Amino acid sequence: MELTITPAAAHHYKDEMDLKEGDHLRLFVRIGGIGSGGFSIGVAKEKPEAEAYVLQEKGVSFFVNPQDKWYLDGMTISYDKTIDLLQFENPKIYDVINPK
């Protein structure tokens, strides 16, 4: 499993979700509803499963449970402050919104 969360993205999550050092943030696959077009990344403040992949950034433990690795493996999550936008890129998946 390989996942990159840039320091700017981690800082954005900390600010937006009022995360403190030592907190855990689960990253998971969200399946959209009617008209959404596909998949996105959900986040939840909770504890990881024993087999979770854990990545430390800015004092927060970002983690992915085994059932969501298929989508997040290889992903880079970055933040562009100039347009206030989190960006999700995964070279293993051509279209992260509608993976095939």
Steps between C-alpha positions, in 0.01 A plus 500: 500500500631840405325826589630856503337784689685825448571718804266767355216245468558372855496858630173564313336192655623606845354849460169397345432211739655653812741207530759494775837330517444130565158487329414234241327568170357217290511539121249279320324448169167679469262388233292789370127513477278588208667750270833505684702327230687245707753477782659744742702492822308504824658594831406410857664566833529149646751233605668272243440128467793277595594437133469864391769681303602802711681812384614775739492859376491822705440299819186327365472129420329472163395143434339269246326179605558188286168518312590845358859435393396413142409863435749690714814297421729731301297814567643844573281746686615859468352842569512807279459802728461744209168338401417341839477150354610154608630302203502122464729331249571133452710385202365146555147622426449707184181669625469510881135608477396214270762223545479193280 
